[in-house]
Amino acid sequence: MDTKILTFRTIIEKDGKYYHGYVPSLPGCHTQGDTIEETRKNLKEAIEGILLVMKKYKSSAQAVFKGIR
């Protein structure tokens, strides 16, 4: 199996007392957290979840998610 490594631009913005994070290239990939670090962790989980669903339903994204920097 060929493994593809994808890089996603993530955006985290202050939203009231929380932080809102999303991935523009993955529609519906949004999350929030109390801190920037928690929001990053939640984004990682959201991206992994979306990629697993895409793979399960044989979408074009056959990838292994390596992490957020």
DASULZI-V232835 format. One record per run of one state. SS is the DSSP state (A for helix, B for strand, O for the rest). FROM is the first residue (numbers start at 1). TO is the last residue. If there is no record, write none. Layout:
BEGIN
<<SS & FROM & TO> <SS & FROM & TO>>
END
This chain:
BEGIN
<<O & 1 & 10> <B & 11 & 15> <O & 16 & 17> <B & 18 & 22> <O & 23 & 29> <B & 30 & 33> <O & 34 & 35> <A & 36 & 56> <O & 57 & 69>>
END
